Amino acid sequence: MKINKRLYSYYMIWPALLIYSLFFVFPTVIGLFYSFTDWRLDREEIHFNGWTNFKTIFSDDTLLLALKNTFIFAVVTVVFKNVIGIALAVALNMNLKTRSGLRAIFYSPSILSVMVISIVFTPLLRSDGAINKIFEVVGLHSLSQAWLTDPGIVILTVCAVAIWHSAGFQMAIYLAGLQSIPRDYYEAATIDGAGSWKSFLNITVPLLLPAININVMLTLIGGLKVFSEVFVLTGGGPGNASQVIGTIIFRSFGEGNWGLGTAVNTLLFVVVTIISIPLLVFMRRKEVAE
């Protein structure tokens, strides 16, 4: 009877495992194979070409710039989404009469599609758009920029839009974490003479680590896989100044260079895995230690 019960639990896993293998494991393995081939639209036969596609990635200036931009986007968005998310969560966890309305206001952008947000911000960020006009009206002419056409700041502009869109979602997760912390801890700290900053560092941060871990992983993986914001706002331009790995994959497949596109996609998978898994293990250990 015990053996049958044990087998029954495994039988319940098989359908999910089959679906996961069909739509993720098999395509990943097949993609890994094609990344080592010269698979192209204009060729009838596919030949194994070893590491040629990967050598192309690390020797092409545009592809290297895309890698750099992807890491810049990931780092900037991870830091600011989480810092702003925690700040909003702490502020809106206080006894404010309007906190429910403010929570809804700050969370509402994350409900909208990335495509919708990007389309709305495109005219606002033009040289003659509303943002520059506001700076001119208040006398801050020096802050007016060519947000989407200046190669030096365009990737940071995309980062800003992504942060505005998603910080409210991080806020909601941090709010849930804050509300699970017993108030007794803060009362005891106040009796001991601890100020707000010491209470935050010694009580809030350690007990908020599970929420921090979730948000960091979500924002990191999302940042490394960025595509929609760049594609809609800039298309990878001006020139190739805002290209990221996601847009390079899209462009490669669009040009019929499927072998190279698959190789870039494989590289993205490896990068996400190498960065996210060790980071997750490290943060989980810190969480347990606390």
C-alpha positions in Angstrom: 0.0 0.0 0.0 2.8 2.4 0.9 4.5 1.7 -2.4 1.3 2.4 -4.4 0.8 5.7 -2.5 4.4 6.7 -3.4 3.9 5.8 -7.0 0.6 7.7 -7.1 2.4 10.9 -6.1 4.9 10.4 -9.0 2.0 9.8 -11.4 0.7 13.2 -10.6 4.0 14.8 -11.5 4.2 13.2 -15.0 1.7 15.4 -16.8 3.4 18.6 -15.7 6.8 17.2 -16.4 5.7 16.2 -19.9 4.4 19.6 -20.7 7.5 21.3 -19.3 9.8 19.0 -21.3 7.7 19.5 -24.5 7.7 23.3 -24.4 11.0 24.1 -22.6 13.5 21.2 -22.4 13.2 19.9 -25.9 13.3 23.4 -27.6 16.3 24.3 -25.4 18.2 21.3 -26.5 17.3 21.7 -30.1 18.2 25.4 -29.9 21.6 24.5 -28.4 22.2 22.3 -31.4 21.3 24.9 -34.0 23.5 27.5 -32.3 26.5 25.5 -33.6 25.2 25.5 -37.2 25.1 27.8 -40.2 21.3 27.7 -40.3 20.2 30.5 -42.6 17.1 31.4 -44.7 19.1 31.4 -47.9 20.6 27.9 -47.4 18.8 24.7 -48.1 21.2 22.6 -46.1 22.4 23.0 -42.5 26.0 22.4 -41.6 27.7 22.2 -38.2 30.2 25.1 -37.9 31.4 24.7 -34.3 32.0 27.9 -32.4 31.8 30.2 -35.4 28.6 31.9 -34.3 29.9 32.5 -30.8 33.2 33.9 -32.2 31.1 36.2 -34.3 29.2 37.4 -31.2 32.4 38.3 -29.3 34.1 39.9 -32.4 31.2 42.0 -33.6 31.1 45.5 -32.1 27.3 45.7 -32.3 26.8 42.5 -30.5 29.3 43.5 -27.8 27.5 46.8 -27.4 24.2 44.9 -27.0 25.8 42.8 -24.2 27.0 45.9 -22.5 23.7 47.6 -22.8 21.9 44.5 -21.4 24.1 44.5 -18.3 23.7 48.3 -17.8 19.9 47.9 -18.1 19.9 45.0 -15.7 22.0 46.7 -13.0 20.3 50.1 -13.2 16.8 48.6 -13.1 17.5 46.1 -10.3 19.0 48.9 -8.1 16.4 51.6 -8.6 13.3 49.3 -8.8 14.1 47.8 -5.5 15.3 51.0 -3.8 12.2 52.9 -4.9 10.0 49.9 -4.1 11.3 49.7 -0.6 11.0 53.5 0.0 7.4 53.5 -1.3 6.5 50.5 0.8 7.9 51.9 4.0 6.2 55.3 3.4 2.8 53.7 2.5 3.0 51.3 5.4 2.6 54.2 7.8 -0.8 55.4 9.2 -1.7 57.8 6.4 -5.4 58.5 5.7 -4.7 58.4 1.9 -2.4 55.4 1.9 -4.9 53.1 0.2 -5.4 55.6 -2.7 -1.6 56.2 -2.9 -0.9 52.5 -3.0 -3.4 52.2 -6.0 -1.8 55.1 -7.8 1.8 53.9 -7.5 0.8 50.3 -8.3 -1.4 51.1 -11.3 1.5 51.5 -13.9 2.5 47.9 -13.4 -1.0 46.8 -14.5 -0.4 48.2 -18.0 1.3 46.4 -20.8 5.0 47.2 -21.5 4.0 47.9 -25.0 1.3 50.4 -24.0 3.7 52.2 -21.6 6.4 52.4 -24.2 4.0 53.8 -26.8 2.7 56.5 -24.4 6.3 57.6 -23.4 7.6 57.8 -27.0 6.0 61.2 -27.8 6.7 62.5 -24.2 10.4 61.8 -24.6 10.9 63.5 -28.0 13.1 66.6 -28.2 9.9 68.7 -28.6 7.9 66.5 -26.2 6.1 67.3 -23.0 9.0 66.4 -20.6 11.4 68.9 -22.2 8.6 71.5 -22.4 8.0 71.2 -18.7 11.7 71.7 -18.0 11.6 74.9 -20.2 8.5 76.2 -18.4 10.1 75.9 -14.9 13.3 77.4 -16.1 15.4 74.2 -16.1 16.5 74.4 -19.8 19.8 72.6 -19.0 17.9 69.4 -18.1 16.3 69.2 -21.6 17.8 66.3 -23.5 17.3 64.4 -26.7 16.2 61.5 -24.6 15.6 58.9 -27.4 18.2 60.2 -29.9 21.3 60.9 -27.8 23.5 57.7 -27.9 25.0 58.6 -24.6 21.8 58.5 -22.6 19.3 56.5 -24.6 19.7 53.3 -22.7 19.3 55.1 -19.4 16.1 56.7 -20.7 14.8 53.2 -21.4 15.8 52.2 -17.9 13.9 55.1 -16.4 10.7 54.1 -18.3 11.1 50.5 -17.1 11.6 51.7 -13.5 8.5 53.9 -13.6 6.5 51.0 -15.0 7.6 48.3 -12.5 8.5 50.0 -9.2 4.9 49.8 -8.0 4.9 46.0 -8.4 8.1 45.7 -6.3 6.4 48.1 -3.8 3.5 45.7 -3.4 5.8 42.7 -2.6 7.7 44.8 -0.1 4.4 45.9 1.5 3.4 42.3 2.0 6.7 41.6 3.6 6.5 44.7 5.9 3.0 43.8 7.1 4.2 40.3 8.2 6.7 41.9 10.6 5.3 42.0 14.2 5.0 45.5 15.6 6.3 44.3 18.9 9.9 44.3 17.5 9.7 48.1 16.7 8.1 48.9 20.1 10.9 47.0 21.9 13.5 48.9 19.8 11.9 52.2 20.6 12.1 51.4 24.4 15.8 50.5 24.0 16.4 53.9 22.4 16.8 52.9 18.8 15.9 55.5 16.2 14.0 55.0 13.0 17.2 54.3 10.9 18.6 51.8 13.3 15.2 50.0 13.5 15.1 49.9 9.7 18.6 48.4 9.4 18.4 46.0 12.3 14.7 44.9 12.1 13.1 45.8 8.8 15.9 44.8 6.4 16.7 41.3 8.0 13.1 40.4 8.3 12.4 41.7 4.8 15.0 39.5 3.2 12.6 37.0 1.7 10.8 39.8 -0.2 14.1 41.4 -1.2 15.3 38.1 -2.6 12.1 37.6 -4.6 12.2 41.2 -6.0 16.0 41.1 -6.8 15.6 37.8 -8.8 12.5 39.0 -10.6 14.1 42.3 -11.6 17.4 40.8 -12.5 16.0 38.1 -14.8 13.6 40.6 -16.3 16.4 43.1 -16.9 18.7 40.5 -18.6 15.7 39.5 -20.9 14.7 43.0 -21.7 13.2 43.5 -25.2 9.8 45.2 -25.4 10.8 48.6 -23.9 13.8 48.9 -26.2 12.0 47.6 -29.3 9.1 50.1 -29.0 10.9 53.1 -27.6 14.0 53.1 -29.8 14.1 50.0 -32.0 17.7 49.6 -30.9 18.6 53.1 -32.1 19.8 55.7 -32.7 22.0 53.6 -34.9 22.8 50.6 -32.6 23.2 52.7 -29.4 20.4 51.0 -27.5 20.6 47.5 -28.9 20.3 44.7 -26.2 20.5 41.0 -26.5 16.8 40.6 -27.0 16.7 43.0 -30.0 19.8 41.4 -31.5 18.0 38.0 -31.4 14.9 39.5 -33.0 17.0 41.2 -35.7 19.0 38.0 -36.4 15.9 35.9 -36.9 14.3 38.7 -39.0 17.3 38.7 -41.3 17.1 34.9 -41.7 20.3 34.4 -39.8 18.7 31.8 -37.6 21.9 30.0 -36.5 23.4 33.3 -35.1 20.1 34.3 -33.5 19.9 30.9 -31.8 23.5 31.3 -30.6 22.8 34.7 -29.1 19.7 33.2 -27.4 21.8 30.4 -26.0 24.3 32.9 -24.7 21.5 34.8 -23.0 20.2 31.6 -21.4 23.8 30.8 -20.1 24.3 34.4 -18.8 20.9 34.4 -16.9 21.7 30.9 -15.5 25.2 31.7 -14.4 24.2 35.0 -12.7 20.8 34.1 -11.2 21.5 30.7 -9.6 24.6 31.6 -7.6 23.0 34.8 -6.6 19.8 33.0 -5.5 21.8 30.5 -3.4 23.8 33.3 -1.8 20.7 35.3 -0.9 18.9 32.3 0.5 21.8 31.5 2.7 21.8 35.1 4.0 18.1 34.8 4.6 18.5 31.6 6.7 21.4 33.1 8.6 19.3 36.1 9.6 
